[in-house]
Amino acid sequence: MKTQRVQLDISSDIFDKVMFFLENLPKNKVKLNLLNSSKDSLDDEGTNIFSKTAGLLSSHTIDPLAWQKEMRREWDR
């Protein structure tokens, strides 16, 4: 089954009516994913705020194999 995605910005005064309609569509045909549109989770363009920090901590990334070897070295004392 081919699926399509729709994103809606809904005014608070009609939100309940739209949700009532969507929730009464066949469950096997529609999957609802509700997102909170507060400033905490989305910026003005609707992108995730975490995407702006991508790569910010890359300089602090630990090599897992080197970390594991160092831990084992401590255990072998």
PDB file with one MODEL, atoms N, CA, C and O in Angstrom:
MODEL        1
ATOM      1  N   MET A   1       0.840  -1.181   0.000  1.00  0.00           N
ATOM      2  CA  MET A   1       0.000   0.000   0.000  1.00  0.00           C
ATOM      3  C   MET A   1       0.887   1.246   0.000  1.00  0.00           C
ATOM      4  O   MET A   1       1.761   1.381   0.856  1.00  0.00           O
ATOM      5  N   LYS A   2       0.677   2.132  -0.924  1.00  0.00           N
ATOM      6  CA  LYS A   2       1.429   3.378  -0.995  1.00  0.00           C
ATOM      7  C   LYS A   2       0.856   4.352   0.036  1.00  0.00           C
ATOM      8  O   LYS A   2      -0.361   4.489   0.163  1.00  0.00           O
ATOM      9  N   THR A   3       1.734   5.018   0.761  1.00  0.00           N
ATOM     10  CA  THR A   3       1.283   5.985   1.763  1.00  0.00           C
ATOM     11  C   THR A   3       1.748   7.378   1.394  1.00  0.00           C
ATOM     12  O   THR A   3       2.713   7.555   0.651  1.00  0.00           O
ATOM     13  N   GLN A   4       1.046   8.360   1.926  1.00  0.00           N
ATOM     14  CA  GLN A   4       1.408   9.758   1.734  1.00  0.00           C
ATOM     15  C   GLN A   4       1.348  10.436   3.086  1.00  0.00           C
ATOM     16  O   GLN A   4       0.634   9.986   3.983  1.00  0.00           O
ATOM     17  N   ARG A   5       2.096  11.521   3.237  1.00  0.00           N
ATOM     18  CA  ARG A   5       2.167  12.236   4.509  1.00  0.00           C
ATOM     19  C   ARG A   5       1.612  13.645   4.332  1.00  0.00           C
ATOM     20  O   ARG A   5       1.854  14.308   3.324  1.00  0.00           O
ATOM     21  N   VAL A   6       0.855  14.085   5.349  1.00  0.00           N
ATOM     22  CA  VAL A   6       0.281  15.430   5.357  1.00  0.00           C
ATOM     23  C   VAL A   6       0.633  16.084   6.681  1.00  0.00           C
ATOM     24  O   VAL A   6       0.504  15.466   7.737  1.00  0.00           O
ATOM     25  N   GLN A   7       1.072  17.316   6.627  1.00  0.00           N
ATOM     26  CA  GLN A   7       1.339  18.084   7.850  1.00  0.00           C
ATOM     27  C   GLN A   7       0.359  19.249   7.871  1.00  0.00           C
ATOM     28  O   GLN A   7       0.247  19.995   6.898  1.00  0.00           O
ATOM     29  N   LEU A   8      -0.348  19.400   8.986  1.00  0.00           N
ATOM     30  CA  LEU A   8      -1.347  20.460   9.116  1.00  0.00           C
ATOM     31  C   LEU A   8      -0.986  21.380  10.265  1.00  0.00           C
ATOM     32  O   LEU A   8      -0.573  20.919  11.329  1.00  0.00           O
ATOM     33  N   ASP A   9      -1.138  22.658  10.059  1.00  0.00           N
ATOM     34  CA  ASP A   9      -1.072  23.637  11.138  1.00  0.00           C
ATOM     35  C   ASP A   9      -2.518  24.066  11.378  1.00  0.00           C
ATOM     36  O   ASP A   9      -3.114  24.758  10.553  1.00  0.00           O
ATOM     37  N   ILE A  10      -3.073  23.652  12.511  1.00  0.00           N
ATOM     38  CA  ILE A  10      -4.502  23.811  12.760  1.00  0.00           C
ATOM     39  C   ILE A  10      -4.728  24.815  13.873  1.00  0.00           C
ATOM     40  O   ILE A  10      -4.073  24.769  14.914  1.00  0.00           O
ATOM     41  N   SER A  11      -5.653  25.713  13.642  1.00  0.00           N
ATOM     42  CA  SER A  11      -6.037  26.685  14.657  1.00  0.00           C
ATOM     43  C   SER A  11      -6.677  25.956  15.838  1.00  0.00           C
ATOM     44  O   SER A  11      -7.387  24.966  15.660  1.00  0.00           O
ATOM     45  N   SER A  12      -6.416  26.454  17.033  1.00  0.00           N
ATOM     46  CA  SER A  12      -6.919  25.809  18.250  1.00  0.00           C
ATOM     47  C   SER A  12      -8.432  25.695  18.285  1.00  0.00           C
ATOM     48  O   SER A  12      -8.963  24.745  18.861  1.00  0.00           O
ATOM     49  N   ASP A  13      -9.133  26.637  17.686  1.00  0.00           N
ATOM     50  CA  ASP A  13     -10.594  26.618  17.775  1.00  0.00           C
ATOM     51  C   ASP A  13     -11.245  25.522  16.930  1.00  0.00           C
ATOM     52  O   ASP A  13     -12.399  25.172  17.177  1.00  0.00           O
ATOM     53  N   ILE A  14     -10.532  24.968  15.936  1.00  0.00           N
ATOM     54  CA  ILE A  14     -11.102  23.864  15.160  1.00  0.00           C
ATOM     55  C   ILE A  14     -10.327  22.555  15.329  1.00  0.00           C
ATOM     56  O   ILE A  14     -10.645  21.554  14.687  1.00  0.00           O
ATOM     57  N   PHE A  15      -9.326  22.566  16.183  1.00  0.00           N
ATOM     58  CA  PHE A  15      -8.494  21.388  16.369  1.00  0.00           C
ATOM     59  C   PHE A  15      -9.322  20.165  16.749  1.00  0.00           C
ATOM     60  O   PHE A  15      -9.124  19.091  16.183  1.00  0.00           O
ATOM     61  N   ASP A  16     -10.246  20.308  17.698  1.00  0.00           N
ATOM     62  CA  ASP A  16     -11.054  19.175  18.145  1.00  0.00           C
ATOM     63  C   ASP A  16     -11.887  18.580  17.009  1.00  0.00           C
ATOM     64  O   ASP A  16     -12.029  17.360  16.918  1.00  0.00           O
ATOM     65  N   LYS A  17     -12.430  19.423  16.155  1.00  0.00           N
ATOM     66  CA  LYS A  17     -13.250  18.941  15.037  1.00  0.00           C
ATOM     67  C   LYS A  17     -12.407  18.163  14.036  1.00  0.00           C
ATOM     68  O   LYS A  17     -12.822  17.111  13.550  1.00  0.00           O
ATOM     69  N   VAL A  18     -11.220  18.685  13.731  1.00  0.00           N
ATOM     70  CA  VAL A  18     -10.331  18.001  12.788  1.00  0.00           C
ATOM     71  C   VAL A  18      -9.881  16.670  13.375  1.00  0.00           C
ATOM     72  O   VAL A  18      -9.851  15.660  12.672  1.00  0.00           O
ATOM     73  N   MET A  19      -9.531  16.663  14.657  1.00  0.00           N
ATOM     74  CA  MET A  19      -9.097  15.415  15.299  1.00  0.00           C
ATOM     75  C   MET A  19     -10.226  14.396  15.344  1.00  0.00           C
ATOM     76  O   MET A  19      -9.987  13.205  15.141  1.00  0.00           O
ATOM     77  N   PHE A  20     -11.441  14.839  15.603  1.00  0.00           N
ATOM     78  CA  PHE A  20     -12.592  13.929  15.606  1.00  0.00           C
ATOM     79  C   PHE A  20     -12.710  13.243  14.251  1.00  0.00           C
ATOM     80  O   PHE A  20     -12.898  12.029  14.172  1.00  0.00           O
ATOM     81  N   PHE A  21     -12.597  14.034  13.186  1.00  0.00           N
ATOM     82  CA  PHE A  21     -12.672  13.472  11.834  1.00  0.00           C
ATOM     83  C   PHE A  21     -11.547  12.466  11.591  1.00  0.00           C
ATOM     84  O   PHE A  21     -11.798  11.353  11.130  1.00  0.00           O
ATOM     85  N   LEU A  22     -10.317  12.853  11.899  1.00  0.00           N
ATOM     86  CA  LEU A  22      -9.171  11.982  11.644  1.00  0.00           C
ATOM     87  C   LEU A  22      -9.225  10.697  12.464  1.00  0.00           C
ATOM     88  O   LEU A  22      -8.871   9.627  11.970  1.00  0.00           O
ATOM     89  N   GLU A  23      -9.664  10.800  13.705  1.00  0.00           N
ATOM     90  CA  GLU A  23      -9.729   9.625  14.572  1.00  0.00           C
ATOM     91  C   GLU A  23     -10.822   8.651  14.147  1.00  0.00           C
ATOM     92  O   GLU A  23     -10.790   7.488  14.547  1.00  0.00           O
ATOM     93  N   ASN A  24     -11.787   9.096  13.347  1.00  0.00           N
ATOM     94  CA  ASN A  24     -12.861   8.227  12.889  1.00  0.00           C
ATOM     95  C   ASN A  24     -12.606   7.628  11.513  1.00  0.00           C
ATOM     96  O   ASN A  24     -13.457   6.911  10.986  1.00  0.00           O
ATOM     97  N   LEU A  25     -11.468   7.907  10.934  1.00  0.00           N
ATOM     98  CA  LEU A  25     -11.070   7.240   9.694  1.00  0.00           C
ATOM     99  C   LEU A  25     -10.618   5.822  10.037  1.00  0.00           C
ATOM    100  O   LEU A  25     -10.246   5.560  11.181  1.00  0.00           O
ATOM    101  N   PRO A  26     -10.643   4.899   9.067  1.00  0.00           N
ATOM    102  CA  PRO A  26     -10.240   3.510   9.353  1.00  0.00           C
ATOM    103  C   PRO A  26      -8.820   3.433   9.916  1.00  0.00           C
ATOM    104  O   PRO A  26      -7.877   3.976   9.339  1.00  0.00           O
ATOM    105  N   LYS A  27      -8.687   2.748  11.055  1.00  0.00           N
ATOM    106  CA  LYS A  27      -7.388   2.647  11.752  1.00  0.00           C
ATOM    107  C   LYS A  27      -6.326   1.954  10.902  1.00  0.00           C
ATOM    108  O   LYS A  27      -5.140   2.255  11.037  1.00  0.00           O
ATOM    109  N   ASN A  28      -6.728   1.040  10.037  1.00  0.00           N
ATOM    110  CA  ASN A  28      -5.744   0.333   9.213  1.00  0.00           C
ATOM    111  C   ASN A  28      -5.323   1.151   7.984  1.00  0.00           C
ATOM    112  O   ASN A  28      -4.453   0.729   7.223  1.00  0.00           O
ATOM    113  N   LYS A  29      -5.942   2.321   7.796  1.00  0.00           N
ATOM    114  CA  LYS A  29      -5.608   3.173   6.650  1.00  0.00           C
ATOM    115  C   LYS A  29      -4.918   4.471   7.037  1.00  0.00           C
ATOM    116  O   LYS A  29      -4.277   5.109   6.201  1.00  0.00           O
ATOM    117  N   VAL A  30      -5.046   4.871   8.317  1.00  0.00           N
ATOM    118  CA  VAL A  30      -4.516   6.161   8.764  1.00  0.00           C
ATOM    119  C   VAL A  30      -3.747   5.964  10.064  1.00  0.00           C
ATOM    120  O   VAL A  30      -4.234   5.330  11.000  1.00  0.00           O
ATOM    121  N   LYS A  31      -2.550   6.514  10.105  1.00  0.00           N
ATOM    122  CA  LYS A  31      -1.747   6.512  11.336  1.00  0.00           C
ATOM    123  C   LYS A  31      -1.533   7.968  11.728  1.00  0.00           C
ATOM    124  O   LYS A  31      -0.994   8.753  10.948  1.00  0.00           O
ATOM    125  N   LEU A  32      -1.957   8.329  12.942  1.00  0.00           N
ATOM    126  CA  LEU A  32      -1.805   9.709  13.408  1.00  0.00           C
ATOM    127  C   LEU A  32      -0.536   9.846  14.234  1.00  0.00           C
ATOM    128  O   LEU A  32      -0.287   9.053  15.142  1.00  0.00           O
ATOM    129  N   ASN A  33       0.255  10.847  13.918  1.00  0.00           N
ATOM    130  CA  ASN A  33       1.439  11.193  14.686  1.00  0.00           C
ATOM    131  C   ASN A  33       1.287  12.647  15.101  1.00  0.00           C
ATOM    132  O   ASN A  33       1.489  13.553  14.292  1.00  0.00           O
ATOM    133  N   LEU A  34       0.934  12.869  16.355  1.00  0.00           N
ATOM    134  CA  LEU A  34       0.720  14.230  16.831  1.00  0.00           C
ATOM    135  C   LEU A  34       2.037  14.830  17.292  1.00  0.00           C
ATOM    136  O   LEU A  34       2.792  14.190  18.023  1.00  0.00           O
ATOM    137  N   LEU A  35       2.313  16.052  16.869  1.00  0.00           N
ATOM    138  CA  LEU A  35       3.511  16.774  17.268  1.00  0.00           C
ATOM    139  C   LEU A  35       3.090  18.006  18.043  1.00  0.00           C
ATOM    140  O   LEU A  35       2.119  18.671  17.682  1.00  0.00           O
ATOM    141  N   ASN A  36       3.806  18.308  19.089  1.00  0.00           N
ATOM    142  CA  ASN A  36       3.555  19.522  19.838  1.00  0.00           C
ATOM    143  C   ASN A  36       4.242  20.661  19.097  1.00  0.00           C
ATOM    144  O   ASN A  36       5.434  20.573  18.805  1.00  0.00           O
ATOM    145  N   SER A  37       3.525  21.707  18.795  1.00  0.00           N
ATOM    146  CA  SER A  37       4.102  22.807  18.027  1.00  0.00           C
ATOM    147  C   SER A  37       4.635  23.915  18.918  1.00  0.00           C
ATOM    148  O   SER A  37       4.787  25.051  18.468  1.00  0.00           O
ATOM    149  N   SER A  38       4.919  23.603  20.170  1.00  0.00           N
ATOM    150  CA  SER A  38       5.452  24.622  21.063  1.00  0.00           C
ATOM    151  C   SER A  38       6.855  25.016  20.630  1.00  0.00           C
ATOM    152  O   SER A  38       7.524  24.266  19.919  1.00  0.00           O
ATOM    153  N   LYS A  39       7.299  26.187  21.056  1.00  0.00           N
ATOM    154  CA  LYS A  39       8.643  26.664  20.713  1.00  0.00           C
ATOM    155  C   LYS A  39       9.726  25.757  21.276  1.00  0.00           C
ATOM    156  O   LYS A  39      10.860  25.794  20.800  1.00  0.00           O
ATOM    157  N   ASP A  40       9.402  24.931  22.292  1.00  0.00           N
ATOM    158  CA  ASP A  40      10.390  24.036  22.873  1.00  0.00           C
ATOM    159  C   ASP A  40      10.781  22.931  21.904  1.00  0.00           C
ATOM    160  O   ASP A  40      11.931  22.493  21.902  1.00  0.00           O
ATOM    161  N   SER A  41       9.845  22.472  21.080  1.00  0.00           N
ATOM    162  CA  SER A  41      10.149  21.341  20.223  1.00  0.00           C
ATOM    163  C   SER A  41      10.354  21.717  18.753  1.00  0.00           C
ATOM    164  O   SER A  41      11.049  21.002  18.032  1.00  0.00           O
ATOM    165  N   LEU A  42       9.764  22.825  18.297  1.00  0.00           N
ATOM    166  CA  LEU A  42       9.896  23.212  16.895  1.00  0.00           C
ATOM    167  C   LEU A  42      10.258  24.685  16.788  1.00  0.00           C
ATOM    168  O   LEU A  42       9.815  25.499  17.598  1.00  0.00           O
ATOM    169  N   ASP A  43      11.048  25.021  15.805  1.00  0.00           N
ATOM    170  CA  ASP A  43      11.334  26.430  15.574  1.00  0.00           C
ATOM    171  C   ASP A  43      10.334  26.987  14.564  1.00  0.00           C
ATOM    172  O   ASP A  43       9.394  26.283  14.194  1.00  0.00           O
ATOM    173  N   ASP A  44      10.505  28.217  14.109  1.00  0.00           N
ATOM    174  CA  ASP A  44       9.539  28.868  13.229  1.00  0.00           C
ATOM    175  C   ASP A  44       9.345  28.142  11.905  1.00  0.00           C
ATOM    176  O   ASP A  44       8.242  28.154  11.359  1.00  0.00           O
ATOM    177  N   GLU A  45      10.381  27.517  11.378  1.00  0.00           N
ATOM    178  CA  GLU A  45      10.248  26.820  10.096  1.00  0.00           C
ATOM    179  C   GLU A  45       9.696  25.418  10.276  1.00  0.00           C
ATOM    180  O   GLU A  45       9.480  24.717   9.287  1.00  0.00           O
ATOM    181  N   GLY A  46       9.462  24.988  11.511  1.00  0.00           N
ATOM    182  CA  GLY A  46       8.922  23.657  11.744  1.00  0.00           C
ATOM    183  C   GLY A  46       9.982  22.573  11.763  1.00  0.00           C
ATOM    184  O   GLY A  46       9.651  21.387  11.761  1.00  0.00           O
ATOM    185  N   THR A  47      11.254  22.957  11.782  1.00  0.00           N
ATOM    186  CA  THR A  47      12.303  21.953  11.836  1.00  0.00           C
ATOM    187  C   THR A  47      12.661  21.677  13.285  1.00  0.00           C
ATOM    188  O   THR A  47      12.492  22.530  14.157  1.00  0.00           O
ATOM    189  N   ASN A  48      13.139  20.521  13.519  1.00  0.00           N
ATOM    190  CA  ASN A  48      13.514  20.112  14.859  1.00  0.00           C
ATOM    191  C   ASN A  48      14.720  20.923  15.324  1.00  0.00           C
ATOM    192  O   ASN A  48      15.683  21.078  14.573  1.00  0.00           O
ATOM    193  N   ILE A  49      14.682  21.443  16.552  1.00  0.00           N
ATOM    194  CA  ILE A  49      15.782  22.271  17.047  1.00  0.00           C
ATOM    195  C   ILE A  49      17.069  21.479  17.186  1.00  0.00           C
ATOM    196  O   ILE A  49      18.157  22.056  17.193  1.00  0.00           O
ATOM    197  N   PHE A  50      16.954  20.162  17.296  1.00  0.00           N
ATOM    198  CA  PHE A  50      18.157  19.353  17.431  1.00  0.00           C
ATOM    199  C   PHE A  50      18.931  19.277  16.129  1.00  0.00           C
ATOM    200  O   PHE A  50      20.134  19.013  16.149  1.00  0.00           O
ATOM    201  N   SER A  51      18.281  19.498  15.004  1.00  0.00           N
ATOM    202  CA  SER A  51      18.996  19.467  13.729  1.00  0.00           C
ATOM    203  C   SER A  51      20.002  20.603  13.627  1.00  0.00           C
ATOM    204  O   SER A  51      20.983  20.497  12.890  1.00  0.00           O
ATOM    205  N   LYS A  52      19.771  21.687  14.357  1.00  0.00           N
ATOM    206  CA  LYS A  52      20.702  22.815  14.341  1.00  0.00           C
ATOM    207  C   LYS A  52      21.999  22.497  15.078  1.00  0.00           C
ATOM    208  O   LYS A  52      23.015  23.152  14.848  1.00  0.00           O
ATOM    209  N   THR A  53      21.978  21.509  15.954  1.00  0.00           N
ATOM    210  CA  THR A  53      23.168  21.166  16.729  1.00  0.00           C
ATOM    211  C   THR A  53      23.886  19.942  16.168  1.00  0.00           C
ATOM    212  O   THR A  53      24.818  19.437  16.793  1.00  0.00           O
ATOM    213  N   ALA A  54      23.471  19.465  15.013  1.00  0.00           N
ATOM    214  CA  ALA A  54      24.105  18.301  14.416  1.00  0.00           C
ATOM    215  C   ALA A  54      25.590  18.562  14.224  1.00  0.00           C
ATOM    216  O   ALA A  54      25.978  19.577  13.646  1.00  0.00           O
ATOM    217  N   GLY A  55      26.401  17.667  14.698  1.00  0.00           N
ATOM    218  CA  GLY A  55      27.840  17.791  14.562  1.00  0.00           C
ATOM    219  C   GLY A  55      28.500  18.633  15.624  1.00  0.00           C
ATOM    220  O   GLY A  55      29.727  18.715  15.667  1.00  0.00           O
ATOM    221  N   LEU A  56      27.722  19.262  16.483  1.00  0.00           N
ATOM    222  CA  LEU A  56      28.285  20.128  17.505  1.00  0.00           C
ATOM    223  C   LEU A  56      29.191  19.346  18.466  1.00  0.00           C
ATOM    224  O   LEU A  56      30.233  19.846  18.889  1.00  0.00           O
ATOM    225  N   LEU A  57      28.791  18.138  18.799  1.00  0.00           N
ATOM    226  CA  LEU A  57      29.568  17.336  19.744  1.00  0.00           C
ATOM    227  C   LEU A  57      30.486  16.346  19.050  1.00  0.00           C
ATOM    228  O   LEU A  57      31.091  15.502  19.711  1.00  0.00           O
ATOM    229  N   SER A  58      30.603  16.431  17.733  1.00  0.00           N
ATOM    230  CA  SER A  58      31.425  15.458  17.008  1.00  0.00           C
ATOM    231  C   SER A  58      32.877  15.504  17.448  1.00  0.00           C
ATOM    232  O   SER A  58      33.564  14.485  17.379  1.00  0.00           O
ATOM    233  N   SER A  59      33.362  16.645  17.894  1.00  0.00           N
ATOM    234  CA  SER A  59      34.750  16.730  18.352  1.00  0.00           C
ATOM    235  C   SER A  59      34.932  16.037  19.699  1.00  0.00           C
ATOM    236  O   SER A  59      36.060  15.758  20.106  1.00  0.00           O
ATOM    237  N   HIS A  60      33.833  15.759  20.390  1.00  0.00           N
ATOM    238  CA  HIS A  60      33.895  15.087  21.683  1.00  0.00           C
ATOM    239  C   HIS A  60      33.556  13.608  21.588  1.00  0.00           C
ATOM    240  O   HIS A  60      33.444  12.931  22.610  1.00  0.00           O
ATOM    241  N   THR A  61      33.393  13.100  20.373  1.00  0.00           N
ATOM    242  CA  THR A  61      33.032  11.704  20.189  1.00  0.00           C
ATOM    243  C   THR A  61      34.201  10.822  20.583  1.00  0.00           C
ATOM    244  O   THR A  61      35.340  11.057  20.178  1.00  0.00           O
ATOM    245  N   ILE A  62      33.904   9.808  21.376  1.00  0.00           N
ATOM    246  CA  ILE A  62      34.923   8.882  21.854  1.00  0.00           C
ATOM    247  C   ILE A  62      34.980   7.683  20.922  1.00  0.00           C
ATOM    248  O   ILE A  62      33.946   7.159  20.508  1.00  0.00           O
ATOM    249  N   ASP A  63      36.180   7.256  20.598  1.00  0.00           N
ATOM    250  CA  ASP A  63      36.348   6.035  19.814  1.00  0.00           C
ATOM    251  C   ASP A  63      35.983   4.863  20.723  1.00  0.00           C
ATOM    252  O   ASP A  63      36.677   4.626  21.711  1.00  0.00           O
ATOM    253  N   PRO A  64      34.922   4.129  20.421  1.00  0.00           N
ATOM    254  CA  PRO A  64      34.468   3.077  21.330  1.00  0.00           C
ATOM    255  C   PRO A  64      35.498   1.977  21.552  1.00  0.00           C
ATOM    256  O   PRO A  64      35.607   1.454  22.661  1.00  0.00           O
ATOM    257  N   LEU A  65      36.252   1.619  20.525  1.00  0.00           N
ATOM    258  CA  LEU A  65      37.244   0.560  20.662  1.00  0.00           C
ATOM    259  C   LEU A  65      38.401   1.010  21.559  1.00  0.00           C
ATOM    260  O   LEU A  65      38.873   0.247  22.402  1.00  0.00           O
ATOM    261  N   ALA A  66      38.849   2.240  21.374  1.00  0.00           N
ATOM    262  CA  ALA A  66      39.921   2.763  22.223  1.00  0.00           C
ATOM    263  C   ALA A  66      39.457   2.872  23.669  1.00  0.00           C
ATOM    264  O   ALA A  66      40.218   2.570  24.588  1.00  0.00           O
ATOM    265  N   TRP A  67      38.212   3.300  23.879  1.00  0.00           N
ATOM    266  CA  TRP A  67      37.660   3.410  25.229  1.00  0.00           C
ATOM    267  C   TRP A  67      37.595   2.035  25.887  1.00  0.00           C
ATOM    268  O   TRP A  67      37.942   1.887  27.059  1.00  0.00           O
ATOM    269  N   GLN A  68      37.151   1.029  25.134  1.00  0.00           N
ATOM    270  CA  GLN A  68      37.050  -0.329  25.672  1.00  0.00           C
ATOM    271  C   GLN A  68      38.436  -0.871  26.045  1.00  0.00           C
ATOM    272  O   GLN A  68      38.597  -1.498  27.092  1.00  0.00           O
ATOM    273  N   LYS A  69      39.427  -0.630  25.192  1.00  0.00           N
ATOM    274  CA  LYS A  69      40.784  -1.102  25.497  1.00  0.00           C
ATOM    275  C   LYS A  69      41.322  -0.436  26.759  1.00  0.00           C
ATOM    276  O   LYS A  69      41.976  -1.091  27.570  1.00  0.00           O
ATOM    277  N   GLU A  70      41.053   0.863  26.933  1.00  0.00           N
ATOM    278  CA  GLU A  70      41.511   1.566  28.122  1.00  0.00           C
ATOM    279  C   GLU A  70      40.836   1.013  29.382  1.00  0.00           C
ATOM    280  O   GLU A  70      41.481   0.861  30.419  1.00  0.00           O
ATOM    281  N   MET A  71      39.550   0.719  29.289  1.00  0.00           N
ATOM    282  CA  MET A  71      38.837   0.144  30.437  1.00  0.00           C
ATOM    283  C   MET A  71      39.411  -1.211  30.813  1.00  0.00           C
ATOM    284  O   MET A  71      39.570  -1.512  31.996  1.00  0.00           O
ATOM    285  N   ARG A  72      39.721  -2.030  29.820  1.00  0.00           N
ATOM    286  CA  ARG A  72      40.297  -3.352  30.084  1.00  0.00           C
ATOM    287  C   ARG A  72      41.688  -3.227  30.691  1.00  0.00           C
ATOM    288  O   ARG A  72      42.079  -4.010  31.557  1.00  0.00           O
ATOM    289  N   ARG A  73      42.434  -2.219  30.215  1.00  0.00           N
ATOM    290  CA  ARG A  73      43.767  -2.001  30.777  1.00  0.00           C
ATOM    291  C   ARG A  73      43.660  -1.680  32.264  1.00  0.00           C
ATOM    292  O   ARG A  73      44.494  -2.137  33.045  1.00  0.00           O
ATOM    293  N   GLU A  74      42.670  -0.915  32.671  1.00  0.00           N
ATOM    294  CA  GLU A  74      42.466  -0.613  34.077  1.00  0.00           C
ATOM    295  C   GLU A  74      42.095  -1.850  34.871  1.00  0.00           C
ATOM    296  O   GLU A  74      42.497  -1.992  36.026  1.00  0.00           O
ATOM    297  N   TRP A  75      41.327  -2.748  34.260  1.00  0.00           N
ATOM    298  CA  TRP A  75      40.906  -3.958  34.959  1.00  0.00           C
ATOM    299  C   TRP A  75      42.065  -4.938  35.133  1.00  0.00           C
ATOM    300  O   TRP A  75      42.068  -5.722  36.082  1.00  0.00           O
ATOM    301  N   ASP A  76      43.051  -4.905  34.230  1.00  0.00           N
ATOM    302  CA  ASP A  76      44.148  -5.857  34.265  1.00  0.00           C
ATOM    303  C   ASP A  76      45.232  -5.502  35.258  1.00  0.00           C
ATOM    304  O   ASP A  76      46.218  -6.231  35.365  1.00  0.00           O
ATOM    305  N   ARG A  77      45.090  -4.422  35.979  1.00  0.00           N
ATOM    306  CA  ARG A  77      46.129  -4.010  36.933  1.00  0.00           C
ATOM    307  C   ARG A  77      46.276  -4.972  38.055  1.00  0.00           C
ATOM    308  O   ARG A  77      47.108  -4.767  38.939  1.00  0.00           O
TER     309      ARG A  77
ENDMDL
END
